[in-house]
């Protein structure tokens, strides 16, 4: 049995206690809030948080 890969882009910050489920891709320059449960792909240049993790806002420049 093989697990699905997790793909994490460049310059990504992941807060403490965050859970990233198998098969998820996190885009470049993204911030995942502490304690978040990431169940779906998160695009680049985004701040996302929560359970389940959702986009909170975009990150400018």
C-alpha positions, -999 to +999 in steps of 0.1 A: +000+000+000+014+034-010+004+068+003-003+097-021+025+123-022+022+157-006+036+186-028+048+218-011+059+247-032+088+272-025+086+298+002+057+281+020+052+287+057+032+260+076+020+269+112+026+245+141+002+216+145-011+219+109-022+186+093-017+181+056-036+152+041-022+129+015-024+140-022-026+177-013-005+203-033+003+237-017+014+264-041+044+287-039+045+316-014+016+303+006+010+305+043-010+278+062-023+289+096-014+270+128-037+241+136-052+240+101-063+207+084-055+209+047-077+185+028-077+201-006-051+218-029-042+254-020-031+278-048+000+300-048+002+334-030-026+327-005-031+328+033-053+298+042-064+285+076-091+266+095-106+231+098-111+224+070-085+247+056-099+274+034-086+305+016-087+336+039-071+361+016-046+366-012-010+377-004+002+408-022+036+412-035 
